Amino acid sequence: MSEEFTHDQYDDQPEDLTPPSGEKLQKVLARAGLASRREIEGWISAGRVRVDGEVANLGARIEGHEKIELDGRPLRQETLPQVQRRVLIYNKREGEVCTRDDPEGRPTIFDRLPRVRGGRWINIGRLDINTTGLLMFTTDGELANRLMHPSYEMDREYAVRVRGEVTDEMIDQLKAGVMLEDGPAKFTDLKKAPGGDGFNHWFHCVVMEGRNREVRRLWEAVGCVVSRLKRVRFGPVFLTADMSVGRWREMAQQEVDILSAEVGLAPIPMVEEKAKFRERIERLQRKSATPSAPRRGPKNKRSDAGRHEEAARRRERGADIAERPSDFDNRGKPAGPRRPRTGGSGSRPGFKR
């Protein structure tokens, strides 16, 4: 027999509809540019953050007047409310690792970036050591968190050179989905592009997640090996032809506002920098594409120099990326006039093409 309740029976139950005061600790610290929100949540869970002398709990809220410490060092309160939203686009080199400090001494993605006053660069996603192409950095931890979070569906597009025969059945299988060791995965868009010879073929493929080595593992699942991999798009941001390998540039206000709107963030005016500072940034941008000088040993100087010069020319020239698949049909033949892409599954509007 069901039991019926009337509204009167609930009248004596207090209802606390007052929203919690303050703002989540990890959100405040992320907005200050200390790290992404996900990374800061890890700090809090590990007991590295204290609020007014007490170890902070995940989900703790602050009003703005509390004393906050990270690893025993106090954070200056005047820096916490400030929101500085800058974004860099970087064309990653092969051989660079996506970490700040590498115990093996390998070059990192942060080595060539300019320093940030009162903050630091947070990388938006990662690429493995053998993958080149588009990486983005920001000083706004909240922006970084939203761009990486699956709920905002930031699609990633890659140009990939595959070794081995690729049949229509394989393409259909990759678009329908395959089971990987960490769950099902698929390409939301996959098209053949012109280029390649023999058993090497170029494709452009799109994934909606940033899982570790997902593109390579998808191709391996159907028996193919990836010999070259370059990310050419992240959400609405494209890697343009003027961005040679190793080069970076800072987004303009309009571009940052478009990117922010994609993930539901209100625009924030950039800090007006002095002319001298802007000139320094421009010099650093031009210098970022300059290849490193070769290291010459005491023996075989001529052969070593020639080898390093050829490697430097290859790095400067960049990857031999095939043309965008939207210009061609599924057989790799030129398609008709291009229609503007307006977003949707597997495609989003971009700044430039």
C-alpha positions in Angstrom: 0.0 0.0 0.0 1.4 3.3 -1.0 1.7 6.1 1.5 0.5 9.5 0.6 2.1 12.7 1.9 0.5 16.2 2.0 2.3 19.5 1.8 1.4 20.1 5.4 3.6 17.2 6.5 6.7 19.1 5.2 5.9 22.5 6.6 7.9 21.8 9.7 11.0 20.8 7.7 13.4 23.7 7.3 14.4 24.4 3.7 17.8 26.0 3.2 17.6 27.5 -0.3 20.4 29.9 0.4 23.2 29.3 -2.2 26.6 28.5 -0.7 28.7 31.7 -0.2 32.1 32.2 -1.7 33.7 30.7 -4.7 35.4 27.3 -5.0 39.0 27.3 -4.0 40.3 25.5 -7.1 38.4 27.9 -9.4 39.9 30.9 -7.7 43.4 29.5 -7.9 43.0 28.4 -11.5 41.7 31.8 -12.5 44.8 33.4 -11.0 46.9 31.4 -13.5 48.6 29.0 -11.0 47.5 25.9 -12.9 44.5 24.3 -14.5 41.6 23.5 -12.3 42.1 19.8 -12.7 45.8 20.1 -11.6 44.8 22.3 -8.6 42.2 19.7 -7.5 45.1 17.2 -7.4 47.0 19.6 -5.2 44.1 20.0 -2.8 43.5 16.2 -2.6 47.2 15.7 -1.8 47.0 18.1 1.1 49.3 20.7 -0.4 46.9 23.7 0.0 46.0 25.2 3.4 43.3 27.9 4.1 43.7 29.8 7.3 46.2 27.2 8.6 43.9 24.2 7.9 44.3 21.7 5.2 41.8 22.5 2.5 39.2 20.0 1.4 38.1 19.5 -2.2 35.1 21.7 -2.8 36.0 24.3 -0.1 34.8 27.8 -0.8 36.5 31.1 0.0 35.3 34.6 0.3 38.6 36.3 -0.7 40.0 37.4 2.7 41.4 34.0 3.7 45.1 33.2 4.1 46.0 30.6 1.5 49.2 28.6 1.4 50.6 26.3 -1.2 53.3 23.9 0.0 53.8 26.1 3.1 54.3 29.3 1.1 51.6 32.0 1.4 50.0 33.2 -1.8 49.7 37.0 -2.1 46.0 37.9 -1.8 46.3 40.8 -4.2 47.2 38.4 -7.0 44.2 36.0 -6.5 41.3 38.2 -7.8 43.2 39.2 -10.9 42.2 37.5 -14.1 44.7 37.6 -16.9 43.6 35.8 -20.0 46.3 35.5 -22.6 46.6 32.6 -25.2 49.5 31.4 -27.2 49.5 29.2 -30.3 52.6 27.0 -30.7 53.7 24.6 -33.5 55.3 21.8 -31.5 58.5 20.2 -32.7 59.1 16.5 -32.8 61.2 15.4 -29.8 59.7 17.9 -27.3 57.9 16.6 -24.2 54.8 18.2 -22.7 56.1 18.8 -19.2 57.9 21.6 -17.4 60.8 19.6 -16.1 62.0 16.4 -17.7 64.2 14.1 -15.6 65.9 12.8 -18.8 66.9 16.3 -19.9 64.9 16.3 -23.1 63.6 19.6 -24.6 60.2 20.7 -23.3 57.3 22.6 -24.9 58.0 25.5 -22.4 61.6 26.0 -23.4 60.9 28.6 -26.1 57.9 30.4 -24.6 58.1 33.9 -23.2 57.9 34.4 -19.5 54.7 35.6 -17.9 54.7 38.3 -15.3 52.7 37.4 -12.3 51.6 34.0 -13.6 52.6 31.1 -15.8 51.6 29.3 -19.0 49.2 26.4 -18.7 49.2 24.0 -21.6 45.8 23.1 -23.1 46.1 19.4 -23.7 49.2 17.4 -24.6 50.9 15.8 -27.5 53.3 12.8 -27.3 57.0 13.2 -28.0 56.7 12.0 -31.6 53.6 14.1 -32.5 54.0 17.7 -33.9 51.6 20.5 -34.5 49.2 22.7 -32.7 49.4 23.3 -29.0 47.8 26.2 -27.0 48.8 27.8 -23.8 46.9 30.2 -21.6 47.3 32.1 -18.3 43.7 31.5 -17.4 43.2 28.2 -15.6 39.4 28.3 -16.0 39.7 28.7 -19.8 42.2 25.8 -19.9 39.9 23.6 -17.9 36.9 24.2 -20.0 38.7 23.7 -23.3 40.0 20.3 -22.1 36.8 19.1 -20.5 34.8 16.6 -22.6 31.5 18.3 -21.9 32.5 21.3 -24.1 33.3 18.9 -27.1 36.4 20.6 -28.4 37.2 18.4 -31.4 40.8 17.8 -32.4 41.8 17.4 -36.1 45.0 15.6 -37.1 46.9 15.1 -40.4 48.2 11.6 -40.3 50.4 9.5 -42.6 49.5 5.9 -42.4 51.7 3.0 -43.5 49.7 0.1 -44.9 46.7 -0.5 -47.1 43.6 1.3 -45.9 40.3 -0.2 -47.2 36.8 1.4 -47.1 35.9 -1.2 -44.5 38.6 0.0 -42.2 37.5 3.6 -42.6 33.9 2.6 -41.8 35.1 0.7 -38.8 37.1 3.6 -37.4 34.1 5.9 -37.8 31.7 3.5 -36.2 34.0 2.9 -33.3 36.5 0.3 -32.0 37.2 -1.0 -28.5 40.5 0.2 -27.0 42.0 -0.9 -23.7 40.6 2.2 -22.0 37.1 2.0 -23.6 35.4 2.6 -27.0 36.8 5.3 -29.4 36.2 6.5 -32.9 36.9 9.2 -35.4 34.0 11.6 -35.8 35.3 12.5 -39.2 37.9 10.7 -41.4 38.8 11.6 -45.0 41.6 10.6 -47.4 43.9 13.4 -48.5 46.2 13.5 -51.6 49.8 12.7 -51.0 51.9 9.7 -50.0 53.4 7.0 -52.1 53.4 3.2 -52.0 52.0 2.1 -48.7 52.1 5.6 -47.2 48.8 7.5 -47.3 47.6 10.8 -45.9 44.4 11.2 -44.0 42.7 13.9 -41.9 40.9 12.6 -38.9 39.0 14.2 -36.0 38.5 13.0 -32.4 36.4 14.6 -29.7 38.6 13.6 -26.7 42.2 14.1 -25.7 43.0 10.5 -24.6 46.6 9.4 -24.5 47.9 8.4 -28.0 44.3 7.9 -29.1 44.8 8.6 -32.8 47.8 6.2 -33.0 45.9 3.5 -31.1 42.8 3.8 -33.3 44.9 3.1 -36.4 46.8 0.3 -34.8 43.4 -1.3 -33.9 42.7 -1.9 -37.6 46.3 -3.1 -38.4 47.9 0.2 -39.6 50.9 2.0 -38.4 51.1 5.8 -38.1 54.4 7.1 -39.5 53.7 10.9 -39.2 51.2 12.7 -37.0 50.5 16.4 -36.7 47.6 18.2 -35.0 46.3 20.9 -37.3 43.2 22.1 -35.4 41.9 22.4 -31.8 38.2 23.4 -31.7 37.9 26.7 -33.6 41.7 27.3 -33.8 43.7 26.2 -36.9 47.4 25.9 -37.4 48.0 28.3 -40.3 50.7 28.2 -43.0 52.6 31.1 -41.4 53.2 29.1 -38.2 56.4 27.1 -39.1 57.6 24.4 -36.8 58.9 25.8 -33.4 57.1 29.1 -33.9 54.6 30.6 -31.5 52.4 33.7 -31.6 50.0 35.3 -29.1 46.3 35.6 -30.0 44.8 39.0 -30.4 41.9 40.2 -28.3 39.2 39.3 -30.9 40.6 35.7 -31.2 40.7 35.2 -27.4 37.1 36.5 -27.1 35.9 34.0 -29.8 37.7 31.1 -28.0 36.2 32.2 -24.7 32.7 32.4 -26.1 33.1 28.8 -27.4 33.2 27.6 -23.8 30.8 30.1 -22.3 33.2 32.5 -20.7 32.7 36.3 -20.8 35.4 38.3 -22.5 38.2 39.9 -20.4 40.0 43.0 -21.8 43.7 42.4 -22.2 46.2 44.4 -20.2 47.6 47.2 -22.3 51.3 46.6 -22.5 54.0 49.3 -23.0 55.5 49.7 -26.4 58.9 48.5 -25.3 57.3 45.3 -23.9 55.4 44.7 -27.2 58.5 45.1 -29.2 60.3 42.5 -27.1 57.5 40.0 -27.5 57.6 40.5 -31.3 61.3 39.9 -31.3 60.8 36.7 -29.3 58.2 35.6 -31.8 60.5 36.0 -34.7 63.3 34.3 -32.9 61.1 31.3 -31.9 61.3 29.9 -35.4 65.1 30.1 -35.6 66.7 26.6 -35.5 69.1 25.8 -32.8 72.8 25.9 -33.6 74.4 22.5 -34.3 76.7 21.0 -31.8 80.1 20.1 -33.4 82.4 17.6 -31.8 86.1 17.2 -32.3 85.7 14.5 -35.0 83.9 14.4 -38.3 83.1 18.1 -38.1 82.2 18.4 -41.7 79.8 15.5 -41.8 78.2 16.4 -38.4 77.7 20.0 -39.6 76.1 18.9 -42.8 73.8 16.5 -41.0 72.7 19.1 -38.5 72.1 21.7 -41.2 69.9 19.3 -43.1 68.0 18.5 -39.9 67.6 22.2 -39.2 66.2 22.8 -42.8 63.7 20.0 -42.3 62.6 21.5 -39.0 62.2 24.9 -40.5 60.3 23.6 -43.5 57.9 21.6 -41.2 56.0 18.5 -41.8 54.8 17.7 -45.4 51.2 17.9 -44.5 48.7 17.0 -47.1 46.0 19.5 -48.1 42.8 19.7 -46.1 40.4 16.9 -46.8 37.4 19.2 -47.2 38.9 20.2 -50.6 38.7 16.6 -51.8 36.2 13.8 -52.0 36.6 10.4 -50.3 38.7 9.1 -53.1 41.2 12.0 -52.8 40.0 13.8 -56.0 39.3 17.6 -56.0 35.9 18.4 -54.8 33.6 21.1 -56.0 33.4 24.7 -54.6 33.8 24.7 -50.8 30.9 25.6 -48.7 31.6 27.3 -45.4 31.7 25.0 -42.4 29.3 26.1 -39.7 30.2 23.6 -37.0 28.5 20.4 -35.9 29.8 16.9 -35.3 33.4 16.6 -36.2 33.8 20.2 -37.5 33.8 23.7 -36.1 34.3 27.2 -37.5 37.9 28.5 -37.5 39.7 31.8 -37.4 41.7 31.3 -40.6 42.2 28.7 -43.3 
